[in-house]
Amino acid sequence: MIQPAILLTPGPTPVPESIRQLMAEPIFHHRTPRYRKIFGDVSQRLKKVFLTQNPVYTFAGSGTLAMEAALVNFHSAGDKVLVVENGKFAERFTAIAKAFGLSPIGLKVPYGEAPAPRQIEEMLAKDKDIKAVCVQLCETSTAVLSDIKAIGEIVSRTEALLIVDAISGLGADRLETDLWKVDLVVSGSQKALMLPPGLAFLSVSPKAKARMATAKLPKFYYDLKHYEKSMADNDTPWTPALTLVLGLQKSLEMIETEGIDAVFKRCSENAQYTRETLQKMGLKLFSKAPSSTVTAACLPDGVDGEKLCKIMRDEKGVVVAGGQGEQMKGKIVRICHMGAIGREDLETGLKVLAETLKEMKSSSGSCCCSCQ
Ligand SMILES: *Cc1c(COP(=O)(O)O)cnc(C)c1O
């Protein structure tokens, strides 16, 4: 095993040295002016990454916790929610909705494609009872970017709330929360925010806040009423993931220093470099609406994607992701360019991918892409 491995997976992503060092500081108590000052600061700085004036709540938990909080805090049993289903993470909204007795209506979109805003418009026009539209900014399993601006315009003209899962995309693909009229933005720490896993985030628009008052689903840990009250004192209702919040302050400072626009530009350039390099290797891109967060490529016929990832990880020290779920498992490879993943690591990773593919192909003798 080569150490340290180059991590090019869609979360967790590499954590910069300066952030890791900060998180190794001696622990201190959270009900103190010291912690409240830090938490107040990160809660304000988060808005600059979410591009919003809305409050951004921080939970101890993985991103899925904030997906659940975004559904449960704003709905009552039986409520209809429209879920764009174009990948594994999109389908998670449906699973959560079902678990809480909501009535999810799936808008099935082929893997690799983005939802057509017009289809969402038609469904909302047909059924005025739809209370929310759930969609991913970047659907990490397919590397597809959705047109949130267009969807936001449509949903804002209705009573429905727009819930965007930006767990991977926030800080890599541009998301203008306020300008694009997004009500609820969900994110997590371990992707473009360059932190270890363990923090989840949710921004809440005034339209969503008004809905909270009538939402009857039971909740406790992530009941936003507790968080709202504590936030007024720069505090959290329960013990925060203190160490991660220290790291978050540093990562947000780093993003601010580089400039959010520069961060988007860097991710977009690295994404373009990744796409071009993969195509030069003769691979087809899987996503018809490529994102700046992650890129997915189809593997040649006869190349087992799971084996490829395993060889790259165990023998060459480069960790990439394969496909998830029936249709994509073993057939695609996914490479990230968000957060602290730099050009050098991408170059090395892509070189190792080309090399490994060559070795595997010479033993199978195939040439065409198998997944499309
Ligand atoms: C990673 C990811 C999730 C899952 O987040 P967890 O932190 O594992 O709970 C959900 N949605 C998207 C788009 C993701 O990329």
The ligand as an SDF file (V2000), in Angstrom:
LIG
                    3D

 15 15  0  0  0  0  0  0  0  0999 V2000
  -22.5970   12.3810   -0.4670 C   0  0  0  0  0  0  0  0  0  0  0  0
  -23.9610   12.7620   -0.8570 C   0  0  0  0  0  0  0  0  0  0  0  0
  -25.0690   12.4690   -0.0450 C   0  0  0  0  0  0  0  0  0  0  0  0
  -24.9490   11.6710    1.2160 C   0  0  0  0  0  0  0  0  0  0  0  0
  -24.3870   12.3640    2.2260 O   0  0  0  0  0  0  0  0  0  0  0  0
  -23.9290   11.6450    3.5720 P   0  0  0  0  0  0  0  0  0  0  0  0
  -23.0190   12.6810    4.1510 O   0  0  0  0  0  0  0  0  0  0  0  0
  -23.2410   10.3680    3.1890 O   0  0  0  0  0  0  0  0  0  0  0  0
  -25.1330   11.4110    4.3880 O   0  0  0  0  0  0  0  0  0  0  0  0
  -26.3040   12.9020   -0.4620 C   0  0  0  0  0  0  0  0  0  0  0  0
  -26.4810   13.5650   -1.6040 N   0  0  0  0  0  0  0  0  0  0  0  0
  -25.4440   13.8560   -2.4140 C   0  0  0  0  0  0  0  0  0  0  0  0
  -25.7030   14.5840   -3.6840 C   0  0  0  0  0  0  0  0  0  0  0  0
  -24.1550   13.4690   -2.0740 C   0  0  0  0  0  0  0  0  0  0  0  0
  -23.1300   13.7340   -2.8800 O   0  0  0  0  0  0  0  0  0  0  0  0
  1  2  1  0
  2  3  1  0
  2 14  2  0
  3  4  1  0
  3 10  2  0
  4  5  1  0
  5  6  1  0
  6  7  2  0
  6  8  1  0
  6  9  1  0
 10 11  1  0
 11 12  2  0
 12 13  1  0
 12 14  1  0
 14 15  1  0
M  END
$$$$
